[in-house]
């Protein structure tokens, strides 16, 4: 029996752990760094013209990114910034993450452990 690979591409996220430093009495924000992940990217559309997004956001274009690697949305408690990805020449940022790890134990579930990130086009969010 053949296996279906859910994660069929390698992409590079831009990640920022947030926070600031004080260097020579000046506030210096943390810098972005690249993180390579194995993933699957799919379009996400809910409705004809706009998407129903959390917290009242509206967008005309979004993607779903599924990856066995951790994906991050903004988190004020952990003090990190949302992951960003460049897809088809556009920058998308992660607004929401669902953690599907731990749901496939002992081969009982056919769904592989992964994170599902909803990424929204930065230039199209109102």
N, C-alpha and C positions, 0 to 999 in steps of 0.2 A: 504494500500500500504506500502510495506517495504522500509526502508531507507538504502542506501548504505553508509557505513562508509569509507571515503577516508583515514582516519588516523587510522591505525590498530595496531600500536605498540608504545611502549615507549622506547626511546633511550636517552643516555646521551651525550651531546656535551661537548667538552672542549673549553671554551671561554677565551679570553684574551682581556681586554679593552685597551691594548697597553700603550704606554707612559713609562716613567722611573721616578724613584725617586732618590734623592741623600741622602744617609744615611751614616753618618760619612765620608763625602767627597768621597764616592764611588757611581758609577752608579749602580742602582739596577733595573732590568727590572720588569715590572708588572708580576704577577703570573697568571697562568691559574686557572680557577675555573669551576666546573661542572654545566651544565644547563640541566635539564631534559625536554624533549619535546615529544609531541605526534606527530607521523609522519608516512609516508609511504615511503619505499625505493624501488626503481626500478632500474634495470640496464640501462645504457645509452651507446649505441654504434652507431657510425655514420661512416660507412665504414667497410672494412674487417679487417684491421690490426691496424689502428690507428684512433684516434678521431680527428675531426676538432675542435680545441679549440680556445678560444679568445686569442689574442695577440701572436700568433705563438707557443703556447704550443702544445706539442704532448703527447699523452698518449695511453696506451693500455687497460686501464680499468678505468671506472668512474661509478658513481651512481647518480641518481636523488633523492633528498630528498625533500618531500613536507610536510609542517607543518603549522598549524595555528600560531605557535610561530615564532617570528622574527629569520631569519637566517642571518649571516653576512659573507661577503667576506672582504678581506683587504680593508681598507679605510684610505687613508692618511689624508684626511680632518678631519674626525672624530677621527683619530688616534687610530684605533683599528685593531686587527689582525683577520684573518679568523678563523671561527669556524672549529673545527676538530671533526671527529667521528670515532670510531673504529667499523668496520663492517666486519664480518667474519674473524676476526683476523688481519685485515689490517687497517692502518690509512689513512683516506681520509681528504682532506681539501677543503673548499669551495672557489672556484675560481670565481664564478659568481652567482648572485641572481636575480630572477625576483619576483616582488611584485604583487601578484594577490589579494591583499586585496582591498576592495572597489568596486569590480566588481560584487558582488552579493548583491544588495540592494532590499529590499522589496520582496524578493523571486522571482525576475524576472529571475535570472540566476540559473542554476543547478550546476554551479561550485562554491564550497564553497570558502570563503576567505582563502587564504593561501600564503605562500612563497614557491618558487621553487628554491632550491639550487643545482647547479651542483658541485659535490664533486669529486675530482680526487685523485687517489692513490698517496700518497706522494713519494713512492719509484719508481714510474713508469713515472714520468713527466720529460721530457728532458729539 
